[in-house]
Every structure is written in C-alpha cells, then in structure tokens.
Amino acid sequence: MQSINTQFDLIRQSATVAMADRILALKASGHKIIGLQVGDPDFATPPAVMDAALKAMQSGLTHYGPSRGYPDLREAVASKLIRDQKVDYDPASEILITHGGIHAYYLAMQSILNPGDDVLIPDPSWATHSNMVIMLRGNVIRVPAPAENGFIPFFESWERALTPQTCVIVLNYPSNPTGAYPTREYLQRLQDFAANHNLWIVSDEVYGSLYYEEPPTCAAAFDGAKERTLLVNSLSKSYAMTGWRVGFLAAPAQVIENALKASQNSITCVTPFIQKAAAFALTDPENQKVTADMRAAYARRRALVMRIASELESDKVRVIPPQGAFYFFLDLRALKMSSIEMCEKILDEVGVGLVPGSAFGEQGEGFIRMTIAASDEDVEAGFRKIVEWAEGQ
Ligand SMILES: Cc1ncc(COP(=O)(O)O)c(C=O)c1O
C-alpha cells in the first residue's frame, strides 16, 4: 500500500520563500526592488579559497572522500574552536564535517531525538529549528524570547516550559532574526539548568563570528558543558561561503557516532575538494581578515541604520540595535498590522523586500526582518523607505 509521510503536513510553507517568489515576480515584470530579505553575505568568497578548491580538484579529489571529513579539515575545525570559541574538541572522535550548518543541525537532532521527545526552542527563531524537530516526530515547545527582555527568554520561561519528556534545549546566537545573544552568566545558569534536568543543549552558532562588541561565549565553554552540548557551525556566514555547503558538528563522541551513520547513509561525504577549500579558509592567516572585514562592514551599516533612525525619530518604527549577525528585527507593532501584510505592502508600495517577523514565531508578529548584508546604499535607501512608509500609515 502506498503511503505518504503526513508529518510534512505540519510544516508551514515558508513565509521567506513566499516573499522571495513575490519579489522575483515583481523583478521579472521590470520593477526595481531593494532586496533586504536575504540571509546571505553580499561579499564574494575569497579568491584564494576558490584557488584552493581548484587545486584540490585538479589534484584528483573528485571522487568519494571520508564520511567523517578529512583529518586535516577536522584538525582545522578543532583549532578554530580553540582559537575562537575557547573549547577543546578531539578532531578524531568529536568533530564531523557536514553539508553546511543546516545539515549539522539535522544530524544533531537525528542523533539524539526519539519520536515524542519535547524540544524547547526560543520564539522568535529560524523556522528550520522547529521544522526539523517536526520532521523527526519530536514536539516543539516554544519559549518566548520577548523584545522587552532583549529577545532572550526570561529564565522562568524555561522552567515553565519544561516537561518530563523534554530532551533538548535549542539555542541560536547571535540569533537569526534578532541578533541577540545571552550573557555568560545567563548561559552558565542555563547549563546548570540543563545539567539538573539531564538535557542536551544544541547550540547553533553559525553567526558566532559576527558580533559588534564583545564576542558571544560559546555554549560549550563551561565546566562540564561539553558532555551535554552539541555545537552547530559552518563556514557560510563567517567566510561568505553559503553556496559551498560546508559546516561541522562538534559533540560528544557517542553523538558523533550516530551522526556519522546518519551522514554516511544519506550524503556519503561532503565534496572532497570543498573540504580542502574549507581547511584552507579556516587555517590561512590572510583569510582570517575576510571575517574581520565583513564584521567591520556590517558594523558600519549597523551604525548607518542607527544614525538614520535617530535622525528620523519615528514612533512607528522602533529600532533595537542587534548585538551580532546581520539583521535588524524592526519593531512596527505600533502599526497594529500583521507582519505579512506589512511586508507585502512595503514591497508593493515602496519596493523593499523584507521577511515578516511572524515567519520566526508568534513573538515575531508585528516585526519585520531587514538584512544589512546588502550594499550601504541599499541599506540606507531601503531603511528610509520603510520609515517613510510606516509614517504614512
Ligand atoms: C540560524 C541559522 N542556522 C543555520 C543556518 C544554515 O546555514 P548553512 O548555510 O551553514 O547551512 C542559517 C542560514 O540562514 C541560519 O540563519
């Protein structure tokens, strides 16, 4: 008897994709659109990284490679984790090379979840965090991370959300869509909470290198935390390598063994010449400037938005400065309009592409996500148009 997996009926069509389709249709009919909807750096992948891939390709690395990832890349990841995150993982047993951060998250969840397990996920957060849990037949419990608390859950909210079936807490910081990240003290408290209730913490730190003041503390950088923490990361955002699809999972060896089986039996391996380019990107000293340069460009655009916001003094658009990542989560709740309606109107009436806040959860209603991974000119013109539009409502 044919059947079809009805679990997918529970996954809503992504508002981000719907918006992107609408933008494409408008562009195709000749409209000029300022695209502030994408989550992709507007910088090119460094040429030296491309050369490294080409060299690897020409040396014959165009066949299958090791499913765990090449040892030199796992060593490079381990060194990066010591250098930037101050955590020490064994490249032989605690690191797995993955097809981007999204695949690392999938493998993490697939390795630890059993059907019916409860998963605590802050709201707002990137839709994939919840969708993946649903696909794996877990239950999503959203934990409000309200603007009024800097987009970080009140600690009591974790306690209230806890059930006997709770297996894991999902963190993502700097957050997509808010750019917020918790303090070291908060994370210590959350680690203690996880230890007391025997929970895993899956921490998606793909924006970990993009911060504006102090770097965020890695979720695993606490005494005893490594045994219960699974780190998801990738080269996508930090080295402008979104299309290369390469990332990694760092976790206890027992979890990596499951993740390795899941990866081996689904993708075999990450493309060998891409692994070599990734090892180069992580280790070449010159290449580390790429991340620093992007950080500086995002900081400049962030300051630009803040300057325009204080110049325009809008009481319709409240601007909360992000601490990291490359998004502003603009608060337009004063308009009392759904965020989908706002995004559609802003696109149709003033030609700016955005993502509705409700795509990230109930707490995102009334907000819109605006990227600053776009040229300074587009960020300035787009933001001015949003404020002018809002003032006219
Ligand atoms: C929070 C978050 N995690 C993970 C990813 C996936 O990144 P990757 O390109 O490494 O798969 C994204 C992409 O937008 C993201 O926003």
Ligand as a Chemical Component Dictionary entry (heavy atoms), coordinates in Angstrom:
data_LIG
# 
_chem_comp.id                   LIG 
_chem_comp.type                 NON-POLYMER 
_chem_comp.pdbx_formal_charge   0 
_chem_comp.three_letter_code    LIG 
# 
loop_
_chem_comp_atom.comp_id 
_chem_comp_atom.atom_id 
_chem_comp_atom.alt_atom_id 
_chem_comp_atom.type_symbol 
_chem_comp_atom.charge 
_chem_comp_atom.model_Cartn_x 
_chem_comp_atom.model_Cartn_y 
_chem_comp_atom.model_Cartn_z 
_chem_comp_atom.pdbx_ordinal 
LIG C1 C1 C 0 20.344 30.406 12.388 1  
LIG C2 C2 C 0 20.830 29.700 11.187 2  
LIG N1 N1 N 0 21.391 28.494 11.342 3  
LIG C3 C3 C 0 21.860 27.807 10.284 4  
LIG C4 C4 C 0 21.768 28.319 9.013  5  
LIG C5 C5 C 0 22.261 27.482 7.881  6  
LIG O1 O1 O 0 23.485 27.866 7.434  7  
LIG P1 P1 P 0 24.337 26.972 6.454  8  
LIG O2 O2 O 0 24.470 27.750 5.193  9  
LIG O3 O3 O 0 25.623 26.776 7.143  10 
LIG O4 O4 O 0 23.622 25.691 6.243  11 
LIG C6 C6 C 0 21.177 29.577 8.798  12 
LIG C7 C7 C 0 21.039 30.120 7.449  13 
LIG O5 O5 O 0 20.467 31.147 7.202  14 
LIG C8 C8 C 0 20.711 30.287 9.921  15 
LIG O6 O6 O 0 20.162 31.505 9.799  16 
# 
loop_
_chem_comp_bond.comp_id 
_chem_comp_bond.atom_id_1 
_chem_comp_bond.atom_id_2 
_chem_comp_bond.value_order 
_chem_comp_bond.pdbx_ordinal 
LIG C1 C2 SING 1  
LIG C2 N1 SING 2  
LIG C2 C8 DOUB 3  
LIG N1 C3 DOUB 4  
LIG C3 C4 SING 5  
LIG C4 C5 SING 6  
LIG C4 C6 DOUB 7  
LIG C5 O1 SING 8  
LIG O1 P1 SING 9  
LIG P1 O2 DOUB 10 
LIG P1 O3 SING 11 
LIG P1 O4 SING 12 
LIG C6 C7 SING 13 
LIG C6 C8 SING 14 
LIG C7 O5 DOUB 15 
LIG C8 O6 SING 16 
# 
